[in-house]
Amino acid sequence: MAPSKVLAGARVVLPTGIVTDGRVVVEGTRIAGAAPGNEHAEIIDVRDHWLVPGFVDMHNHGGGGASFSGTADDILTAVRTHRLHGTTTLVASTVTDDMDVLVKQAGLLSELAEQGDIAGIHFEGPFISPCRKGAHSAALLRDPDPAEVRKLIDAGRGRASMVTLAAELPGGIDSVRLLAEHGVIAAIGHTDATYEQTVEAIDAGATVATHLFNAMPPLGHRTPGPVAALLEDERITVELIDDGTHLHPAALQLAFHHAGAGRVALITDAMDAAGIGDGRYMLGPLEVEVSEGVARLVEGGSIAGSTLTLDRAFQRAVTVDRLPVEDVVAAISANPARLLGVYDRVGSLEPGKDADLVLLDAGFGLKGVMRRGEWVVDPQLG
């Protein structure tokens, strides 16, 4: 039996609050109780650090120069890149493409989900509004015909986690109902819906707002649009991209204040350039220019995903946005884990769960990453 690892002395963020001078015991791939199971435990001194659950990203298109729309090697490259930044559970997001291409990609992604490399598949498009398409190819968009939506669900072989769609389009409400019936998250996004149409979609079973504020009509005092409907309904979890580009800090604060920490999921919406840097990249069939960390379409200049990693999102949320650490942990780990149906295994530091954890220094910079009991990023501490 391999010796237990005892991480001792950190501020540990638990579902019940922050424990100072806490300890987490890891035995094999799982978190154990407060005491090690054998006398040869490895004691790791993590004083002056924070210990938080591994991050869970439910909206991510790639990283490390690779895309989830690529080959198996590309997918694993992107997964490894984000693990180095603390994301121990990740849903692979596709972008709008020809249906045959998406069906084929869903088959590949489902195989990697079955192996445990990714937590599921998120289809962002092609069932989105041409008025709010963002970095999606207009020529490949289509209405959300329930039969077409079902085709993607089936192609995912039980690994389809979420579909983003514009529910105001023909077939949209029926597609939301179909997704809910099959246990797939219906996410409202890239939408030009009115307030009333968004309410109808929520009543039909939608439970997530895809990157709230982005790719949807702005909040208006006479035409509140989807933002008001999504923020006010307790059934909706709102995705937020906290990279300093997608959202003004006041908008992020508004969402946290109104929805509450229990209804926010911090995401990356990352594309290939995450973890790499500036340059030219492809997002599906569209060319993207990344300059000073901001990704925009070469043609038209729309923001094209992000270069964000969740360790940077965590640090910014605490040090720039001044959000409570417990709220950030909920938004970056527990809430998405619950939505994805994996909270019994990940999303919090509790006995019996996978030993997925992130070690942060006093300034909330990433110091170490453990996944299933093994260091992905070794903090090199005694």
C-alpha positions in Angstrom: 0.0 0.0 0.0 1.4 3.4 -1.0 1.9 5.8 1.9 -0.8 8.3 2.6 -0.2 11.9 1.8 -1.1 14.4 4.5 -1.2 18.0 3.4 -1.0 19.9 6.6 -1.2 23.5 7.8 -3.1 25.2 4.9 -6.3 27.3 4.9 -8.6 24.6 3.6 -11.9 25.6 1.9 -14.6 23.1 2.8 -18.3 23.2 2.0 -18.8 24.2 5.6 -16.3 27.1 5.5 -12.6 27.8 5.8 -10.5 25.8 8.2 -7.2 27.4 9.3 -4.3 25.1 10.0 -6.3 22.4 8.3 -5.2 19.0 6.9 -6.3 16.9 4.0 -5.4 13.2 3.9 -5.0 11.5 0.6 -5.0 7.7 0.3 -4.6 6.3 -3.2 -6.9 8.3 -5.5 -9.2 9.5 -2.9 -9.6 11.9 0.0 -9.6 10.1 3.4 -10.6 11.2 6.8 -8.6 13.3 9.2 -6.1 10.6 10.1 -3.7 8.7 7.7 -4.5 5.0 7.2 -0.9 3.9 7.7 2.1 4.9 9.8 4.3 5.7 6.9 2.3 8.8 5.8 4.1 11.5 3.8 3.6 14.8 5.6 3.6 17.8 3.3 3.9 21.1 5.0 1.6 23.6 3.2 1.5 26.4 5.8 0.8 29.9 4.3 -1.1 28.3 1.4 -4.7 27.8 0.4 -6.1 24.3 -0.4 -9.2 24.2 -2.6 -11.0 21.6 -4.7 -9.8 21.0 -8.2 -11.5 23.3 -10.7 -14.4 22.2 -12.9 -14.8 23.9 -16.3 -18.0 23.2 -18.1 -17.3 25.4 -21.1 -13.9 25.1 -22.8 -13.0 24.8 -26.5 -9.3 24.0 -26.2 -5.8 25.1 -25.1 -2.1 24.4 -25.6 -2.5 25.1 -29.3 -5.1 22.4 -29.7 -8.8 22.2 -30.0 -11.6 19.9 -28.9 -12.7 19.9 -32.5 -9.4 18.2 -33.5 -7.9 14.7 -33.2 -7.6 12.6 -30.1 -4.1 13.8 -29.6 -5.3 17.4 -29.9 -8.0 16.8 -27.3 -5.5 15.3 -24.8 -3.1 18.2 -25.4 -5.8 20.7 -24.5 -6.9 18.6 -21.5 -3.3 18.4 -20.2 -2.8 22.2 -20.7 -5.8 23.0 -18.5 -4.9 20.5 -15.8 -1.6 22.3 -15.4 -3.7 25.3 -14.5 -5.9 23.5 -11.9 -8.8 22.3 -14.0 -9.1 18.6 -13.0 -12.6 18.1 -14.5 -13.4 19.5 -17.9 -16.2 19.4 -20.4 -15.1 19.6 -24.0 -17.0 22.2 -26.1 -17.4 22.1 -29.8 -18.2 25.0 -32.1 -20.6 25.4 -35.0 -19.8 23.1 -37.9 -21.5 20.9 -40.4 -23.8 18.4 -38.7 -21.9 15.4 -40.1 -18.6 16.8 -38.7 -20.2 17.4 -35.3 -21.7 13.9 -35.2 -18.2 12.4 -36.0 -16.5 14.6 -33.4 -19.1 13.6 -30.8 -18.2 10.0 -31.3 -14.5 10.7 -30.7 -15.2 12.9 -27.6 -17.5 10.2 -26.2 -14.7 7.7 -26.3 -12.4 10.0 -24.4 -15.2 10.7 -21.9 -15.6 6.9 -21.4 -11.9 6.8 -20.6 -12.2 9.5 -18.0 -10.2 12.1 -19.9 -13.1 14.6 -20.2 -16.3 14.8 -18.2 -18.7 15.2 -21.2 -19.5 17.1 -24.3 -20.9 20.6 -24.8 -22.4 21.5 -28.2 -22.2 25.3 -28.6 -24.0 25.7 -31.9 -25.1 25.3 -34.6 -28.6 26.0 -33.1 -27.9 29.6 -32.4 -29.1 33.0 -33.6 -27.5 34.6 -36.6 -28.0 37.9 -34.9 -25.8 36.9 -31.9 -23.5 34.4 -33.6 -20.2 35.8 -32.2 -17.4 33.6 -33.4 -19.5 31.1 -35.2 -19.8 30.6 -38.9 -23.0 32.2 -40.2 -23.2 29.8 -43.1 -23.4 26.7 -40.8 -26.1 27.9 -38.4 -29.4 26.2 -38.4 -32.7 26.2 -36.5 -32.9 23.8 -33.5 -35.0 21.1 -35.1 -35.6 18.5 -32.3 -34.6 15.7 -34.7 -31.3 17.3 -35.4 -30.7 18.0 -31.6 -31.5 14.3 -31.0 -28.9 13.3 -33.6 -26.2 15.1 -31.5 -27.5 13.6 -28.3 -27.3 10.1 -29.8 -23.9 10.7 -31.3 -22.6 11.5 -27.8 -23.6 8.0 -26.6 -24.7 9.2 -23.2 -21.8 11.7 -22.8 -23.6 14.8 -24.1 -23.6 17.2 -21.1 -25.0 20.4 -22.5 -26.3 22.0 -25.7 -26.3 25.8 -26.1 -29.2 27.1 -28.2 -31.3 30.1 -29.0 -34.7 29.0 -27.8 -36.6 31.7 -29.7 -35.7 30.1 -33.1 -38.2 27.6 -34.7 -38.1 24.4 -32.8 -36.3 25.9 -29.9 -38.8 25.3 -27.1 -39.4 21.7 -28.2 -35.7 21.2 -28.3 -35.3 22.5 -24.8 -38.0 20.0 -23.6 -36.2 17.2 -25.5 -32.9 18.0 -23.8 -34.4 18.1 -20.4 -36.2 14.8 -21.0 -32.8 13.2 -21.9 -31.0 14.6 -18.9 -28.9 17.0 -21.0 -28.5 20.6 -19.9 -30.3 23.1 -22.1 -28.3 26.3 -22.0 -29.6 29.6 -23.3 -27.0 31.5 -25.3 -26.1 33.2 -28.5 -29.7 34.3 -28.4 -31.7 37.3 -29.5 -34.7 36.3 -27.3 -37.0 38.6 -25.5 -37.6 38.5 -21.8 -40.8 36.6 -22.4 -39.3 34.1 -24.7 -36.5 33.4 -22.2 -39.0 32.8 -19.5 -40.8 30.3 -21.7 -37.5 28.5 -22.3 -36.8 28.3 -18.6 -40.3 26.9 -17.9 -39.6 24.3 -20.7 -36.5 23.1 -18.8 -33.5 25.3 -19.6 -31.1 25.5 -16.6 -28.0 27.4 -17.7 -27.1 30.8 -19.2 -24.2 30.4 -21.6 -21.7 33.2 -20.8 -24.2 35.6 -19.4 -24.2 39.1 -21.0 -22.1 37.9 -23.9 -23.8 37.1 -27.2 -27.3 38.2 -26.1 -29.2 41.6 -26.0 -28.1 43.9 -23.2 -30.2 44.5 -20.2 -32.7 47.3 -20.9 -35.1 49.1 -18.6 -38.0 48.8 -21.0 -36.9 45.7 -22.8 -35.1 43.6 -20.2 -34.3 40.8 -22.6 -32.8 37.5 -21.6 -30.3 38.8 -19.0 -33.1 39.8 -16.5 -35.0 36.5 -17.0 -31.8 34.5 -16.5 -30.7 36.4 -13.4 -34.0 36.4 -11.6 -34.9 32.7 -11.9 -33.6 30.4 -9.2 -33.6 27.5 -11.6 -30.8 29.1 -13.7 -27.0 28.9 -13.2 -25.2 31.7 -15.0 -21.8 31.2 -16.6 -19.4 34.1 -16.3 -16.0 34.6 -18.0 -13.9 36.6 -15.5 -10.9 37.6 -17.7 -11.3 41.4 -17.6 -12.3 41.4 -21.3 -15.6 39.7 -21.6 -17.2 41.5 -18.6 -16.9 44.8 -16.9 -16.2 44.2 -13.2 -19.6 45.9 -12.4 -21.4 43.4 -14.6 -19.7 40.5 -12.8 -20.6 42.0 -9.4 -24.2 42.5 -10.6 -24.5 38.8 -11.5 -22.9 37.5 -8.3 -25.0 39.9 -6.2 -28.3 39.1 -7.9 -27.9 35.4 -8.6 -25.9 34.6 -5.5 -22.8 32.5 -5.3 -24.8 29.3 -5.5 -26.0 30.1 -9.0 -22.7 31.1 -10.7 -20.3 29.0 -12.7 -17.0 30.5 -13.6 -15.9 29.2 -17.0 -13.0 29.9 -19.4 -14.7 29.6 -22.9 -11.0 29.0 -23.7 -9.8 28.4 -27.3 -6.5 27.0 -28.7 -4.4 29.9 -27.5 -5.0 29.3 -23.8 -1.7 28.5 -22.2 0.2 29.5 -25.4 0.1 33.2 -26.2 -0.5 35.6 -29.0 -0.7 34.6 -32.7 -3.0 33.3 -35.4 -5.3 30.3 -34.6 -8.4 28.6 -35.9 -11.7 28.4 -34.0 -13.7 25.8 -36.0 -13.5 27.1 -39.6 -12.8 30.7 -38.6 -9.4 32.4 -38.3 -8.7 34.1 -35.0 -6.0 36.7 -34.1 -4.9 36.7 -30.4 -3.2 40.0 -29.4 -2.3 40.8 -25.8 -4.2 37.8 -24.7 -7.5 38.8 -26.4 -8.9 36.6 -29.1 -10.9 38.2 -31.9 -12.0 37.0 -35.4 -9.7 38.1 -38.1 -12.8 38.9 -40.2 -15.2 41.2 -38.3 -13.3 41.5 -35.0 -15.8 39.7 -32.8 -14.4 38.3 -29.5 -13.6 34.6 -30.2 -13.6 32.8 -26.9 -10.8 33.5 -24.4 -7.3 32.6 -23.5 -8.3 32.2 -19.9 -7.3 29.5 -17.5 -9.3 28.9 -14.3 -6.3 29.6 -12.0 -6.2 33.1 -13.4 -10.0 33.4 -13.1 -9.7 32.3 -9.5 -7.0 34.8 -8.7 -8.8 37.6 -10.4 -12.1 36.9 -8.7 -10.5 37.1 -5.3 -7.8 39.8 -5.7 -9.5 42.1 -8.3 -13.2 41.5 -7.9 -12.8 41.1 -4.1 -15.2 38.1 -3.9 -15.1 35.9 -0.9 -12.9 32.9 -1.3 -15.7 30.5 -0.4 -17.9 32.0 -3.1 -15.2 31.7 -5.7 -14.7 28.0 -4.8 -18.4 27.4 -5.1 -18.5 29.0 -8.6 -15.4 27.4 -9.9 -15.8 23.9 -8.4 -19.0 22.9 -6.6 -21.6 24.5 -8.7 -20.5 23.2 -12.1 -19.9 19.8 -10.5 -23.5 19.7 -9.3 -24.8 20.8 -12.7 -22.8 18.0 -14.4 -24.0 15.4 -12.0 -20.5 14.6 -10.7 -20.6 16.3 -7.3 -20.5 12.9 -5.6 -16.9 12.5 -6.9 -15.5 16.0 -7.4 -16.2 19.7 -6.6 -15.3 19.7 -2.8 -12.7 18.4 -0.4 -14.7 15.7 1.4 -13.8 12.1 2.4 -14.5 9.6 -0.3 -14.2 12.0 -3.2 -11.5 12.0 -5.8 -8.3 13.6 -4.5 -8.6 16.5 -6.9 -7.2 19.6 -5.3 -5.4 22.9 -6.0 -2.7 24.4 -3.8 -2.5 28.2 -4.0 0.0 30.6 -2.4 -0.9 33.4 -0.1 -1.5 35.7 -3.2 -3.7 33.0 -4.8 -1.2 32.1 -7.4 -1.2 28.4 -8.4 1.4 26.4 -6.6 0.3 22.7 -7.0 -2.3 20.6 -8.7 -3.3 17.1 -7.7 -5.7 14.8 -9.7 -6.8 11.5 -8.3 -4.0 11.5 -5.8 -1.2 12.2 -8.2 0.6 15.6 -8.6 0.0 17.1 -12.0 1.9 20.2 -10.8 4.2 19.2 -7.9 4.6 22.0 -5.4 8.0 20.7 -4.4 7.3 21.3 -0.7 8.8 19.4 2.2 
